[in-house]
Amino acid sequence: MTQLLEALAWIADPARWPGPSGILARLGEHLLYTLLGVGIAALIALPIGLYVGHTRRGRGLAVALSGAARALPTLGLVTLFGLWLGVGLTAPMLAFVILAIPSLLAGAYSACEAVDPRTVDAARAQGMTEWQILTRVEVPIGLPLLIGGVRLAAVQVVATVMLASYIGNGGLGRFIFLGLNLRDYPQMLAGSLLVVALALVLDLTLRLVERLTAPRGAARA
Protein backbone atom coordinates (compact mmCIF):
# COMPACT_ATOMS: atom_id res chain seq x y z
CA MET A 1 0.00 0.00 0.00
CA THR A 2 2.87 2.33 0.83
CA GLN A 3 4.47 1.81 -2.59
CA LEU A 4 1.14 2.49 -4.29
CA LEU A 5 0.80 5.78 -2.43
CA GLU A 6 4.38 6.68 -3.31
CA ALA A 7 3.68 5.85 -6.98
CA LEU A 8 0.58 8.07 -6.97
CA ALA A 9 2.61 10.84 -5.35
CA TRP A 10 5.26 10.37 -8.04
CA ILE A 11 2.63 10.83 -10.75
CA ALA A 12 1.03 13.82 -8.98
CA ASP A 13 4.36 15.66 -8.70
CA PRO A 14 4.08 18.63 -11.15
CA ALA A 15 7.82 18.45 -11.83
CA ARG A 16 7.37 15.01 -13.43
CA TRP A 17 5.13 16.22 -16.26
CA PRO A 18 7.02 18.80 -18.40
CA GLY A 19 10.26 18.40 -20.32
CA PRO A 20 11.56 15.97 -22.96
CA SER A 21 11.67 13.14 -20.42
CA GLY A 22 8.48 14.10 -18.58
CA ILE A 23 5.21 12.22 -18.40
CA LEU A 24 3.55 14.26 -21.16
CA ALA A 25 6.41 13.61 -23.60
CA ARG A 26 6.48 9.88 -22.79
CA LEU A 27 2.70 9.73 -23.08
CA GLY A 28 2.85 11.31 -26.54
CA GLU A 29 5.52 8.82 -27.63
CA HIS A 30 3.43 5.94 -26.29
CA LEU A 31 0.37 7.06 -28.22
CA LEU A 32 2.41 7.65 -31.38
CA TYR A 33 3.88 4.15 -31.28
CA THR A 34 0.39 2.72 -30.72
CA LEU A 35 -1.11 4.64 -33.64
CA LEU A 36 1.75 3.63 -35.93
CA GLY A 37 1.52 -0.04 -34.99
CA VAL A 38 -2.26 -0.26 -35.32
CA GLY A 39 -2.29 1.91 -38.44
CA ILE A 40 0.26 -0.19 -40.31
CA ALA A 41 -1.49 -3.39 -39.21
CA ALA A 42 -4.83 -1.98 -40.41
CA LEU A 43 -3.43 -1.30 -43.87
CA ILE A 44 -2.52 -5.00 -44.07
CA ALA A 45 -5.34 -6.73 -42.18
CA LEU A 46 -8.48 -4.76 -43.05
CA PRO A 47 -8.41 -5.27 -46.84
CA ILE A 48 -7.67 -8.97 -46.39
CA GLY A 49 -10.36 -9.36 -43.73
CA LEU A 50 -12.99 -7.55 -45.79
CA TYR A 51 -12.14 -9.69 -48.81
CA VAL A 52 -12.42 -12.88 -46.76
CA GLY A 53 -15.68 -11.79 -45.18
CA HIS A 54 -17.26 -10.65 -48.44
CA THR A 55 -16.23 -13.60 -50.59
CA ARG A 56 -16.26 -16.25 -47.81
CA ARG A 57 -12.95 -17.47 -49.21
CA GLY A 58 -9.87 -18.27 -47.17
CA ARG A 59 -11.57 -17.94 -43.79
CA GLY A 60 -9.95 -21.11 -42.41
CA LEU A 61 -6.50 -19.89 -43.41
CA ALA A 62 -7.16 -16.44 -41.95
CA VAL A 63 -8.29 -17.93 -38.65
CA ALA A 64 -5.27 -20.27 -38.52
CA LEU A 65 -2.81 -17.45 -39.21
CA SER A 66 -4.51 -15.21 -36.66
CA GLY A 67 -4.30 -17.92 -34.03
CA ALA A 68 -0.63 -18.50 -34.79
CA ALA A 69 0.11 -14.77 -34.54
CA ARG A 70 -1.68 -14.52 -31.19
CA ALA A 71 0.49 -17.32 -29.81
CA LEU A 72 3.76 -15.52 -30.56
CA PRO A 73 5.41 -13.96 -27.46
CA THR A 74 5.72 -10.22 -28.00
CA LEU A 75 8.82 -9.83 -25.83
CA GLY A 76 10.49 -12.62 -27.76
CA LEU A 77 9.62 -10.92 -31.04
CA VAL A 78 10.97 -7.56 -29.83
CA THR A 79 14.19 -9.23 -28.71
CA LEU A 80 14.55 -11.20 -31.95
CA PHE A 81 13.88 -8.19 -34.19
CA GLY A 82 16.14 -6.05 -32.00
CA LEU A 83 19.04 -8.45 -32.46
CA TRP A 84 18.32 -8.63 -36.19
CA LEU A 85 17.64 -4.95 -36.94
CA GLY A 86 19.49 -3.26 -34.09
CA VAL A 87 18.38 -0.57 -31.69
CA GLY A 88 15.59 1.63 -33.04
CA LEU A 89 11.87 1.79 -33.58
CA THR A 90 11.66 -0.66 -36.50
CA ALA A 91 12.12 -3.79 -34.39
CA PRO A 92 9.37 -3.16 -31.82
CA MET A 93 7.07 -1.75 -34.49
CA LEU A 94 7.21 -5.03 -36.41
CA ALA A 95 6.22 -6.85 -33.22
CA PHE A 96 3.32 -4.45 -32.59
CA VAL A 97 2.04 -4.88 -36.13
CA ILE A 98 2.09 -8.68 -35.78
CA LEU A 99 0.27 -8.35 -32.45
CA ALA A 100 -2.46 -6.09 -33.91
CA ILE A 101 -3.20 -8.02 -37.11
CA PRO A 102 -5.30 -10.90 -35.63
CA SER A 103 -7.89 -8.66 -33.94
CA LEU A 104 -8.15 -6.37 -36.96
CA LEU A 105 -8.49 -9.32 -39.32
CA ALA A 106 -11.17 -10.96 -37.17
CA GLY A 107 -13.10 -7.72 -36.83
CA ALA A 108 -13.05 -7.12 -40.58
CA TYR A 109 -14.33 -10.51 -41.75
CA SER A 110 -16.80 -10.71 -38.86
CA ALA A 111 -18.25 -7.35 -39.93
CA CYS A 112 -19.11 -8.75 -43.35
CA GLU A 113 -20.28 -12.13 -42.09
CA ALA A 114 -22.66 -10.51 -39.60
CA VAL A 115 -24.78 -9.00 -42.38
CA ASP A 116 -27.96 -10.95 -43.19
CA PRO A 117 -27.40 -12.83 -46.50
CA ARG A 118 -30.89 -11.76 -47.57
CA THR A 119 -29.79 -8.13 -47.36
CA VAL A 120 -26.81 -8.87 -49.60
CA ASP A 121 -29.02 -10.78 -52.05
CA ALA A 122 -31.45 -7.86 -52.17
CA ALA A 123 -28.58 -5.49 -52.95
CA ARG A 124 -27.41 -7.73 -55.79
CA ALA A 125 -30.97 -7.93 -57.12
CA GLN A 126 -31.01 -4.14 -57.33
CA GLY A 127 -27.95 -4.23 -59.58
CA MET A 128 -25.28 -3.17 -57.08
CA THR A 129 -21.73 -4.25 -57.84
CA GLU A 130 -19.69 -6.32 -55.38
CA TRP A 131 -17.70 -3.21 -54.42
CA GLN A 132 -20.90 -1.27 -53.78
CA ILE A 133 -22.30 -4.12 -51.69
CA LEU A 134 -19.13 -4.15 -49.60
CA THR A 135 -18.85 -0.39 -49.09
CA ARG A 136 -22.54 0.56 -48.93
CA VAL A 137 -24.11 -2.46 -47.26
CA GLU A 138 -21.70 -4.76 -45.44
CA VAL A 139 -19.25 -2.24 -43.98
CA PRO A 140 -21.89 0.24 -42.72
CA ILE A 141 -23.98 -2.51 -41.11
CA GLY A 142 -20.98 -4.35 -39.67
CA LEU A 143 -19.08 -1.21 -38.65
CA PRO A 144 -19.45 -1.81 -34.89
CA LEU A 145 -17.71 -5.18 -35.25
CA LEU A 146 -15.01 -3.57 -37.38
CA ILE A 147 -14.41 -0.91 -34.74
CA GLY A 148 -14.50 -3.63 -32.08
CA GLY A 149 -11.55 -5.28 -33.81
CA VAL A 150 -9.72 -1.94 -33.89
CA ARG A 151 -10.47 -1.47 -30.18
CA LEU A 152 -9.07 -4.88 -29.24
CA ALA A 153 -5.96 -4.32 -31.35
CA ALA A 154 -5.38 -0.83 -29.93
CA VAL A 155 -5.72 -1.97 -26.32
CA GLN A 156 -3.38 -4.92 -26.89
CA VAL A 157 -0.78 -2.72 -28.55
CA VAL A 158 -0.98 0.19 -26.07
CA ALA A 159 -0.43 -2.28 -23.22
CA THR A 160 2.59 -3.75 -25.02
CA VAL A 161 4.24 -0.57 -26.35
CA MET A 162 6.17 -0.29 -23.09
CA LEU A 163 8.43 -3.01 -24.53
CA ALA A 164 9.75 -0.45 -27.02
CA SER A 165 11.80 0.96 -24.15
CA TYR A 166 13.38 -2.46 -23.72
CA ILE A 167 15.64 -1.71 -26.70
CA GLY A 168 16.14 1.99 -26.11
CA ASN A 169 13.02 3.74 -27.39
CA GLY A 170 10.67 6.11 -25.61
CA GLY A 171 7.16 5.72 -24.25
CA LEU A 172 5.87 5.16 -20.74
CA GLY A 173 7.95 1.99 -20.55
CA ARG A 174 11.00 4.18 -19.92
CA PHE A 175 9.74 4.82 -16.40
CA ILE A 176 9.25 1.10 -15.82
CA PHE A 177 12.68 -0.02 -17.05
CA LEU A 178 14.48 2.95 -15.49
CA GLY A 179 12.78 2.23 -12.18
CA LEU A 180 13.77 -1.43 -12.47
CA ASN A 181 17.41 -0.56 -13.16
CA LEU A 182 17.57 1.95 -10.29
CA ARG A 183 15.40 -0.15 -7.97
CA ASP A 184 13.09 2.84 -7.80
CA TYR A 185 9.93 0.84 -7.31
CA PRO A 186 7.55 3.81 -6.94
CA GLN A 187 8.66 5.05 -10.37
CA MET A 188 8.34 1.56 -11.80
CA LEU A 189 4.82 1.20 -10.38
CA ALA A 190 3.91 4.71 -11.53
CA GLY A 191 4.88 3.82 -15.10
CA SER A 192 2.72 0.70 -14.92
CA LEU A 193 -0.24 2.69 -13.58
CA LEU A 194 0.09 5.21 -16.39
CA VAL A 195 0.05 2.42 -18.99
CA VAL A 196 -3.04 0.86 -17.39
CA ALA A 197 -4.81 4.23 -17.22
CA LEU A 198 -4.02 4.98 -20.87
CA ALA A 199 -5.30 1.54 -21.94
CA LEU A 200 -8.54 2.05 -20.01
CA VAL A 201 -9.14 5.50 -21.51
CA LEU A 202 -8.48 4.20 -25.01
CA ASP A 203 -10.75 1.20 -24.46
CA LEU A 204 -13.62 3.33 -23.13
CA THR A 205 -13.27 5.83 -25.97
CA LEU A 206 -13.41 3.17 -28.67
CA ARG A 207 -16.27 1.40 -26.88
CA LEU A 208 -18.21 4.65 -27.10
CA VAL A 209 -17.43 4.95 -30.81
CA GLU A 210 -18.45 1.32 -31.27
CA ARG A 211 -21.79 1.97 -29.59
CA LEU A 212 -22.44 5.18 -31.53
CA THR A 213 -21.87 3.40 -34.86
CA ALA A 214 -24.23 0.53 -34.03
CA PRO A 215 -27.52 0.38 -35.99
CA ARG A 216 -30.31 2.13 -34.11
CA GLY A 217 -32.16 -1.04 -33.13
CA ALA A 218 -28.97 -2.77 -31.98
CA ALA A 219 -27.92 0.28 -29.96
CA ARG A 220 -31.27 0.28 -28.10
CA ALA A 221 -30.97 -3.45 -27.46
Wavefront OBJ file of the C-alpha trace (Angstrom):
o trace
v 0.000 0.000 0.000
v 2.874 2.333 0.832
v 4.470 1.811 -2.586
v 1.138 2.487 -4.294
v 0.795 5.779 -2.431
v 4.377 6.676 -3.313
v 3.679 5.847 -6.976
v 0.579 8.069 -6.974
v 2.605 10.842 -5.347
v 5.262 10.370 -8.043
v 2.628 10.831 -10.752
v 1.035 13.815 -8.976
v 4.357 15.662 -8.703
v 4.084 18.627 -11.153
v 7.821 18.452 -11.827
v 7.372 15.013 -13.430
v 5.133 16.215 -16.262
v 7.020 18.801 -18.401
v 10.263 18.395 -20.323
v 11.556 15.972 -22.960
v 11.667 13.144 -20.416
v 8.480 14.095 -18.584
v 5.211 12.220 -18.395
v 3.550 14.257 -21.162
v 6.406 13.608 -23.603
v 6.483 9.885 -22.794
v 2.697 9.727 -23.077
v 2.853 11.310 -26.539
v 5.525 8.821 -27.628
v 3.434 5.940 -26.294
v 0.366 7.058 -28.223
v 2.409 7.651 -31.378
v 3.881 4.147 -31.275
v 0.391 2.719 -30.720
v -1.114 4.642 -33.636
v 1.745 3.634 -35.932
v 1.519 -0.040 -34.989
v -2.257 -0.261 -35.316
v -2.290 1.915 -38.439
v 0.256 -0.190 -40.309
v -1.492 -3.391 -39.213
v -4.833 -1.981 -40.407
v -3.426 -1.304 -43.871
v -2.518 -4.996 -44.074
v -5.336 -6.732 -42.184
v -8.476 -4.763 -43.053
v -8.407 -5.268 -46.844
v -7.668 -8.970 -46.386
v -10.358 -9.361 -43.732
v -12.993 -7.549 -45.794
v -12.142 -9.689 -48.813
v -12.419 -12.885 -46.757
v -15.684 -11.787 -45.178
v -17.256 -10.647 -48.437
v -16.235 -13.598 -50.589
v -16.255 -16.247 -47.811
v -12.950 -17.475 -49.213
v -9.868 -18.268 -47.170
v -11.573 -17.937 -43.789
v -9.949 -21.105 -42.412
v -6.499 -19.886 -43.414
v -7.157 -16.442 -41.947
v -8.293 -17.934 -38.647
v -5.273 -20.265 -38.517
v -2.812 -17.453 -39.208
v -4.512 -15.214 -36.659
v -4.295 -17.921 -34.028
v -0.633 -18.496 -34.787
v 0.110 -14.770 -34.545
v -1.682 -14.523 -31.189
v 0.487 -17.321 -29.813
v 3.755 -15.518 -30.564
v 5.414 -13.962 -27.459
v 5.720 -10.222 -27.996
v 8.820 -9.826 -25.827
v 10.489 -12.619 -27.765
v 9.624 -10.919 -31.041
v 10.966 -7.564 -29.827
v 14.194 -9.228 -28.715
v 14.545 -11.197 -31.948
v 13.881 -8.194 -34.193
v 16.137 -6.048 -31.998
v 19.036 -8.454 -32.459
v 18.317 -8.627 -36.190
v 17.643 -4.952 -36.937
v 19.489 -3.264 -34.091
v 18.377 -0.566 -31.695
v 15.594 1.626 -33.041
v 11.871 1.791 -33.581
v 11.664 -0.661 -36.501
v 12.121 -3.794 -34.393
v 9.369 -3.165 -31.823
v 7.068 -1.749 -34.493
v 7.208 -5.032 -36.406
v 6.220 -6.847 -33.217
v 3.324 -4.452 -32.588
v 2.043 -4.880 -36.135
v 2.093 -8.680 -35.779
v 0.270 -8.349 -32.452
v -2.458 -6.094 -33.908
v -3.199 -8.021 -37.114
v -5.295 -10.905 -35.626
v -7.893 -8.662 -33.943
v -8.150 -6.372 -36.961
v -8.492 -9.321 -39.320
v -11.173 -10.960 -37.174
v -13.100 -7.720 -36.830
v -13.050 -7.122 -40.581
v -14.328 -10.506 -41.746
v -16.804 -10.710 -38.861
v -18.251 -7.354 -39.925
v -19.113 -8.751 -43.352
v -20.282 -12.131 -42.089
v -22.665 -10.506 -39.596
v -24.781 -9.004 -42.383
v -27.957 -10.953 -43.186
v -27.405 -12.829 -46.497
v -30.889 -11.762 -47.573
v -29.789 -8.132 -47.362
v -26.806 -8.874 -49.602
v -29.016 -10.784 -52.051
v -31.448 -7.861 -52.172
v -28.576 -5.491 -52.950
v -27.410 -7.735 -55.794
v -30.972 -7.932 -57.120
v -31.008 -4.142 -57.332
v -27.948 -4.232 -59.581
v -25.281 -3.175 -57.078
v -21.727 -4.249 -57.838
v -19.685 -6.319 -55.383
v -17.698 -3.210 -54.417
v -20.903 -1.270 -53.785
v -22.301 -4.120 -51.691
v -19.131 -4.153 -49.601
v -18.849 -0.392 -49.092
v -22.536 0.558 -48.929
v -24.105 -2.459 -47.260
v -21.699 -4.762 -45.436
v -19.252 -2.242 -43.975
v -21.892 0.239 -42.722
v -23.982 -2.514 -41.112
v -20.981 -4.352 -39.671
v -19.082 -1.205 -38.654
v -19.447 -1.810 -34.890
v -17.712 -5.180 -35.251
v -15.008 -3.571 -37.383
v -14.415 -0.912 -34.738
v -14.503 -3.625 -32.083
v -11.551 -5.276 -33.807
v -9.721 -1.939 -33.887
v -10.468 -1.473 -30.176
v -9.066 -4.877 -29.235
v -5.962 -4.320 -31.355
v -5.377 -0.832 -29.934
v -5.725 -1.966 -26.315
v -3.384 -4.918 -26.891
v -0.778 -2.722 -28.548
v -0.983 0.185 -26.066
v -0.428 -2.282 -23.220
v 2.593 -3.749 -25.016
v 4.237 -0.575 -26.353
v 6.167 -0.290 -23.093
v 8.432 -3.010 -24.532
v 9.746 -0.449 -27.020
v 11.800 0.961 -24.151
v 13.383 -2.457 -23.722
v 15.638 -1.709 -26.695
v 16.137 1.995 -26.113
v 13.020 3.741 -27.394
v 10.666 6.108 -25.607
v 7.160 5.722 -24.254
v 5.868 5.159 -20.744
v 7.947 1.993 -20.545
v 11.000 4.179 -19.919
v 9.737 4.823 -16.402
v 9.253 1.101 -15.820
v 12.680 -0.017 -17.049
v 14.476 2.952 -15.489
v 12.777 2.234 -12.177
v 13.768 -1.426 -12.470
v 17.407 -0.562 -13.159
v 17.568 1.954 -10.290
v 15.398 -0.155 -7.967
v 13.095 2.841 -7.795
v 9.926 0.835 -7.306
v 7.547 3.813 -6.937
v 8.664 5.050 -10.370
v 8.342 1.556 -11.802
v 4.823 1.198 -10.378
v 3.914 4.706 -11.534
v 4.877 3.822 -15.103
v 2.716 0.700 -14.918
v -0.237 2.689 -13.575
v 0.093 5.208 -16.391
v 0.048 2.421 -18.988
v -3.043 0.862 -17.392
v -4.814 4.232 -17.221
v -4.023 4.977 -20.873
v -5.300 1.541 -21.945
v -8.545 2.047 -20.011
v -9.137 5.497 -21.511
v -8.480 4.203 -25.011
v -10.749 1.200 -24.456
v -13.625 3.330 -23.128
v -13.267 5.827 -25.969
v -13.407 3.172 -28.669
v -16.267 1.398 -26.880
v -18.213 4.653 -27.101
v -17.425 4.954 -30.812
v -18.447 1.319 -31.270
v -21.792 1.971 -29.590
v -22.436 5.178 -31.532
v -21.875 3.402 -34.855
v -24.232 0.531 -34.029
v -27.517 0.383 -35.988
v -30.305 2.126 -34.112
v -32.163 -1.043 -33.131
v -28.968 -2.766 -31.983
v -27.923 0.280 -29.957
v -31.272 0.279 -28.101
v -30.969 -3.446 -27.459
l 1 2 3 4 5 6 7 8 9 10 11 12 13 14 15 16 17 18 19 20 21 22 23 24 25 26 27 28 29 30 31 32 33 34 35 36 37 38 39 40 41 42 43 44 45 46 47 48 49 50 51 52 53 54 55 56 57 58 59 60 61 62 63 64 65 66 67 68 69 70 71 72 73 74 75 76 77 78 79 80 81 82 83 84 85 86 87 88 89 90 91 92 93 94 95 96 97 98 99 100 101 102 103 104 105 106 107 108 109 110 111 112 113 114 115 116 117 118 119 120 121 122 123 124 125 126 127 128 129 130 131 132 133 134 135 136 137 138 139 140 141 142 143 144 145 146 147 148 149 150 151 152 153 154 155 156 157 158 159 160 161 162 163 164 165 166 167 168 169 170 171 172 173 174 175 176 177 178 179 180 181 182 183 184 185 186 187 188 189 190 191 192 193 194 195 196 197 198 199 200 201 202 203 204 205 206 207 208 209 210 211 212 213 214 215 216 217 218 219 220 221
